[in-house]
């Protein structure tokens, strides 16, 4: 269920509410009681839980147990030595 952020334009109170997408927007502020709540644009988040692709394929850099990490390759310098491409 998505979490929506609200702020009251009358008193400045902030709150987060879990609502279904089909639920109507809240209008009355629980702090001051006035109908001044506005829904804010906020970044969504998610959590990966359980066993899944991220645990076996990407978590921990992709190295399996017992394998050694390859050494980082040296970055070649430019012949002129003054560029910022590396």
C-alpha positions as CSV (number, residue, x, y, z in Angstrom):
1,X,0.0,0.0,0.0
2,X,1.5,3.4,-0.9
3,X,2.5,5.9,1.7
4,X,1.4,9.5,1.0
5,X,2.9,12.7,2.5
6,X,0.6,15.5,3.5
7,X,1.3,19.0,4.8
8,X,-1.3,21.4,6.2
9,X,-1.2,24.8,4.5
10,X,-2.8,26.4,7.6
11,X,-0.5,25.2,10.5
12,X,2.4,23.5,8.6
13,X,1.8,20.0,10.2
14,X,3.4,17.2,8.2
15,X,2.1,13.6,8.2
16,X,2.6,10.3,6.3
17,X,-0.4,8.1,5.7
18,X,-0.7,4.6,4.1
19,X,-3.6,4.7,1.8
20,X,-4.9,2.7,-1.2
21,X,-4.6,4.5,-4.5
22,X,-8.4,4.4,-4.7
23,X,-8.9,6.1,-1.3
24,X,-9.9,9.8,-1.4
25,X,-7.3,12.4,-0.5
26,X,-7.3,13.6,3.1
27,X,-8.5,17.2,3.6
28,X,-8.8,17.9,7.3
29,X,-5.6,18.3,9.4
30,X,-5.5,16.1,12.5
31,X,-3.4,18.8,14.3
32,X,-5.5,22.0,13.8
33,X,-8.8,20.5,12.4
34,X,-8.9,22.9,9.4
35,X,-9.4,21.6,5.8
36,X,-6.0,22.6,4.7
37,X,-4.2,19.3,3.9
38,X,-2.4,19.1,0.6
39,X,-0.7,15.9,-0.7
40,X,3.0,16.4,-1.4
41,X,5.0,15.0,-4.3
42,X,7.5,12.6,-2.7
43,X,9.9,9.9,-3.7
44,X,8.6,6.4,-3.5
45,X,10.5,3.6,-1.8
46,X,10.5,-0.1,-1.8
47,X,12.2,-2.8,0.2
48,X,13.5,-6.1,-1.2
49,X,12.5,-8.9,1.2
50,X,12.9,-12.7,1.1
51,X,15.1,-14.7,-1.2
52,X,15.2,-13.4,-4.7
53,X,17.3,-12.5,-7.6
54,X,19.2,-9.7,-5.8
55,X,20.6,-12.1,-3.2
56,X,22.0,-14.5,-5.7
57,X,22.9,-12.2,-8.6
58,X,23.9,-8.8,-7.4
59,X,24.1,-8.6,-3.7
60,X,27.7,-8.4,-2.5
61,X,29.2,-7.6,-5.8
62,X,28.4,-10.9,-7.6
63,X,31.4,-12.9,-6.2
64,X,30.5,-16.4,-5.0
65,X,32.0,-17.8,-1.8
66,X,35.6,-18.8,-2.2
67,X,36.3,-16.7,-5.3
68,X,38.9,-14.0,-5.1
69,X,38.3,-10.4,-6.3
70,X,40.2,-9.4,-9.4
71,X,42.7,-6.6,-9.0
72,X,41.6,-3.2,-10.3
73,X,43.2,-2.4,-13.7
74,X,45.5,0.7,-13.8
75,X,43.9,3.6,-15.7
76,X,46.2,4.7,-18.5
77,X,47.2,8.4,-18.5
78,X,46.7,10.6,-21.6
79,X,49.9,11.3,-23.6
80,X,49.3,15.0,-23.1
81,X,48.6,14.5,-19.4
82,X,46.3,17.4,-19.1
83,X,42.9,16.1,-20.1
84,X,40.0,15.2,-17.7
85,X,38.7,12.1,-19.6
86,X,40.0,9.6,-17.0
